[in-house]
């Protein structure tokens, strides 16, 4: 199974249904199911932005799954559209936002699967 490690609060925003695009600096051709792994780092400045959502920031675990259905080159028009959808979630972050990975069929797991994450899209056999 393919896994994507995402820093918090972004992983929880995806799993809780607030964020359906994950931004990366690289294009991906893969389409299909991926597991969402919350990395070991919480970006405290970004978490402060979302304090009203009362999110649980599990660290170092697979917390859910999604289907990767598209990879979109981000331009000014696309950014403006996203900011109209949710100005809080899609406001400028401190990450490179070259490609938007469109996620669908997002599911939160009842119990996290604690495992060390990796860079890039990686495989989990468990």
C-alpha positions in Angstrom: 0.0 0.0 0.0 1.3 3.5 -0.9 1.8 5.9 2.1 2.3 9.6 2.2 3.8 11.2 5.3 2.4 14.6 6.0 3.3 17.0 8.8 0.7 18.0 11.3 -1.6 19.9 11.3 -2.0 19.1 7.6 -2.5 15.4 8.0 -5.4 15.9 10.5 -6.9 18.6 8.3 -7.1 16.0 5.5 -8.5 13.2 7.7 -11.1 15.4 9.3 -12.4 16.6 5.9 -11.2 20.2 6.0 -8.5 19.8 3.3 -8.8 17.8 0.0 -5.6 19.0 -1.7 -2.2 18.1 -0.5 0.6 20.3 -1.9 3.9 19.0 -3.1 6.8 20.3 -5.1 6.7 17.3 -7.4 4.3 15.9 -9.9 3.0 12.3 -9.4 1.4 10.0 -12.0 0.1 7.5 -9.4 -3.6 7.3 -8.9 -5.3 5.2 -6.3 -5.5 4.5 -2.6 -2.9 6.0 -0.3 -2.5 5.8 3.5 -2.2 9.1 5.3 0.7 9.1 7.8 1.0 11.9 10.3 4.7 12.7 10.6 6.6 13.3 13.9 6.5 17.1 13.5 3.8 19.5 14.5 4.1 22.9 12.9 3.0 24.9 15.9 2.6 28.1 14.0 0.3 26.5 11.6 -1.6 24.5 14.3 -2.3 27.8 16.0 -4.1 28.9 12.9 -6.5 26.0 13.2 -7.1 26.0 17.0 -10.9 26.6 16.5 -11.1 23.1 14.8 -10.1 21.3 18.0 -8.1 18.7 16.0 -6.2 15.7 17.5 -2.6 15.8 16.3 -1.5 12.2 16.4 2.2 12.0 15.6 4.1 9.2 14.0 1.2 7.1 12.8 -1.0 6.2 9.9 -4.3 7.9 10.7 -6.4 7.2 7.7 -6.6 6.8 4.0 -7.7 8.6 0.8 -7.8 8.1 -2.9 -5.4 10.2 -5.0 -7.4 11.1 -8.0 -5.5 14.0 -9.7 -2.3 16.1 -9.7 -2.8 19.7 -10.6 -0.1 22.3 -11.5 -0.9 25.2 -9.2 -1.3 28.6 -10.8 -2.6 31.9 -9.5 -6.2 31.2 -10.6 -6.2 27.8 -8.9 -4.8 29.3 -5.7 -7.6 32.0 -5.7 -10.2 29.3 -6.2 -9.0 27.3 -3.3 -8.8 30.4 -1.1 -12.5 31.0 -1.9 -13.4 27.5 -0.9 -11.6 27.7 2.5 -9.5 30.9 3.2 -8.2 29.5 6.5 -7.0 26.1 5.2 -5.7 27.3 1.8 -4.1 30.5 3.0 -0.4 30.7 2.2 1.6 28.2 4.1 5.4 27.9 4.6 5.7 25.1 2.0 6.2 24.9 -1.7 2.8 24.6 -3.4 3.8 23.7 -7.0 1.4 20.7 -7.4 -1.9 20.0 -5.7 -2.7 16.3 -5.1 -6.5 16.0 -5.2 -7.7 13.5 -2.5 -11.2 11.9 -2.4 -12.9 9.2 -0.3 -11.1 10.2 2.8 -11.5 7.9 5.8 -10.3 8.3 9.3 -9.1 5.2 11.1 -10.5 4.5 14.6 -7.0 3.4 15.8 -3.7 4.9 14.5 -1.0 2.6 13.2 2.2 3.7 14.8 5.1 3.4 12.4 8.1 5.5 11.4 7.4 7.6 8.2 9.6 8.2 5.2 10.1 10.8 2.6 8.2 10.7 -0.7 5.5 8.1 -1.5 6.5 4.9 0.3 5.2 1.4 0.7 3.6 -0.2 3.8 3.0 -3.9 3.9 1.2 -4.2 7.2 
